[in-house]
């Protein structure tokens, strides 16, 4: 007669997952029935795990003790890593703030130097160009009559006189 997974666990004082794990890793050879249930030979089971007296269930098995110690160690390691992660995140945030401040300082300095350069360019341009205000040409007075300016009219009046003297 073969044990089912539950019967094997009860016979050895182990849990069903630990017996199943032993079968899956090959510690205990077992087969699956047509119904998909595990069939474990009692001799094969007790070769690995000693039988437990009927009605007596061990309170702590060696696997459970090792597991609880391993869990405690893993929790302590996890807590230490969480603390280290918090410290690293704080350090990263501090470095990010410092970098942001440094970049802002550099941008401000660049903006100031750009303004200074533009002011120097304006000063150099002022030195190199004539900065005196040139008088605007006055518009000529409107010419009456024939459309010629007054000086030309006077000259025309004198023209016949010059022609006669020649």
DAMO-V465674 format. One record per residue. N is the residue number from 1. SS is DSSP state (A for helix, B for strand, O for the rest). PHI is phi in whole degrees, -180 to 180 (999 if undefined). PSI is psi in radians with two decimals (* if undefined). Layout:
n | ss | phi | psi
N | SS | PHI | PSI
N | SS | PHI | PSI
//
This chain:
n | ss | phi | psi
1 | O | 999 | 2.41
2 | B | -104 | 2.64
3 | B | -85 | 2.57
4 | O | -84 | 3.06
5 | A | -61 | -0.75
6 | A | -67 | -0.75
7 | A | -64 | -0.70
8 | A | -64 | -0.71
9 | A | -65 | -0.75
10 | A | -66 | -0.67
11 | A | -69 | -0.46
12 | A | -107 | -0.18
13 | O | 78 | 0.32
14 | O | -101 | 3.07
15 | O | -93 | 2.81
16 | A | -60 | -0.74
17 | A | -63 | -0.60
18 | A | -72 | -0.63
19 | A | -69 | -0.74
20 | A | -61 | -0.74
21 | A | -61 | -0.70
22 | A | -65 | -0.64
23 | A | -73 | -0.66
24 | A | -71 | -0.57
25 | A | -84 | -0.17
26 | O | 95 | 0.10
27 | O | -64 | -0.70
28 | O | -121 | 2.31
29 | O | -87 | 2.38
30 | B | -151 | 2.81
31 | B | -127 | 2.85
32 | B | -104 | 2.41
33 | O | -78 | 3.08
34 | O | -63 | -0.44
35 | O | -84 | -0.07
36 | O | 88 | 0.25
37 | O | -99 | 2.60
38 | B | -74 | 2.45
39 | B | -122 | 2.05
40 | B | -117 | 2.22
41 | B | -71 | 2.29
42 | A | -58 | -0.68
43 | A | -65 | -0.72
44 | A | -66 | -0.72
45 | A | -64 | -0.83
46 | A | -78 | -0.18
47 | A | -66 | -0.60
48 | A | -96 | -0.81
49 | O | -116 | 2.23
50 | O | -69 | 2.63
51 | O | -71 | 2.69
52 | O | -107 | 2.48
53 | O | -59 | 2.53
54 | O | -59 | 2.30
55 | O | 82 | -0.14
56 | O | -107 | 2.10
57 | O | -112 | 2.13
58 | O | -62 | 2.43
59 | O | -77 | -0.71
60 | O | -132 | 2.13
61 | O | -96 | 2.78
62 | A | -57 | -0.65
63 | A | -65 | -0.70
64 | A | -67 | -0.70
65 | A | -65 | -0.78
66 | A | -64 | -0.69
67 | A | -65 | -0.76
68 | A | -66 | -0.67
69 | A | -65 | -0.75
70 | A | -63 | -0.70
71 | A | -64 | -0.75
72 | A | -63 | -0.74
73 | A | -65 | -0.73
74 | A | -66 | -0.66
75 | A | -65 | -0.72
76 | A | -64 | -0.74
77 | A | -64 | -0.71
78 | A | -64 | -0.72
79 | A | -63 | -0.73
80 | A | -64 | -0.71
81 | A | -69 | -0.64
82 | A | -62 | -0.73
83 | A | -64 | -0.75
84 | A | -64 | -0.70
85 | A | -63 | -0.74
86 | A | -61 | -0.76
87 | A | -63 | -0.74
88 | A | -65 | -0.68
89 | A | -66 | -0.70
90 | A | -63 | -0.76
91 | A | -64 | -0.72
92 | A | -64 | -0.73
93 | A | -65 | -0.72
94 | A | -62 | -0.78
95 | A | -65 | -0.64
96 | A | -64 | -0.74
97 | A | -64 | -0.77
98 | A | -62 | -0.73
99 | A | -65 | -0.71
100 | A | -63 | -0.76
101 | A | -63 | -0.74
102 | A | -64 | -0.75
103 | A | -64 | -0.73
104 | A | -61 | -0.74
105 | A | -62 | -0.75
106 | A | -66 | -0.74
107 | A | -62 | -0.72
108 | A | -62 | -0.77
109 | A | -63 | -0.71
110 | A | -64 | -0.70
111 | A | -64 | -0.75
112 | A | -64 | -0.75
113 | A | -67 | -0.59
114 | A | -65 | -0.74
115 | A | -64 | -0.73
116 | A | -64 | -0.71
117 | A | -64 | -0.75
118 | A | -63 | -0.70
119 | A | -65 | -0.74
120 | A | -63 | -0.70
121 | A | -61 | -0.72
122 | A | -63 | -0.74
123 | A | -64 | -0.76
124 | A | -65 | -0.71
125 | A | -62 | -0.71
126 | A | -65 | -0.66
127 | A | -70 | -0.63
128 | A | -85 | -0.24
129 | O | -114 | 2.73
130 | O | -75 | 2.08
131 | O | -100 | 0.03
132 | O | -75 | 2.51
133 | O | -77 | 2.20
134 | O | -89 | 2.44
135 | O | -67 | 2.43
136 | O | -76 | 2.43
137 | O | -65 | 2.37
138 | O | -80 | 2.41
139 | O | -69 | 2.50
140 | O | -72 | 2.59
141 | O | -68 | 2.61
142 | O | -63 | 2.40
143 | O | -91 | 2.24
144 | O | -81 | 2.73
145 | O | 72 | -1.84
146 | O | -81 | -0.02
147 | O | 89 | 0.00
148 | O | -96 | 2.60
149 | O | -63 | 2.80
150 | A | -58 | -0.64
151 | A | -64 | -0.67
152 | A | -68 | -0.59
153 | A | -64 | -0.74
154 | A | -64 | -0.74
155 | A | -62 | -0.66
156 | A | -67 | -0.63
157 | A | -65 | -0.57
158 | A | -84 | -0.28
159 | A | -58 | -0.82
160 | A | -62 | -0.56
161 | A | -65 | -0.76
162 | A | -68 | -0.58
163 | A | -68 | -0.60
164 | A | -70 | -0.58
165 | A | -79 | -0.21
166 | O | -86 | *
//
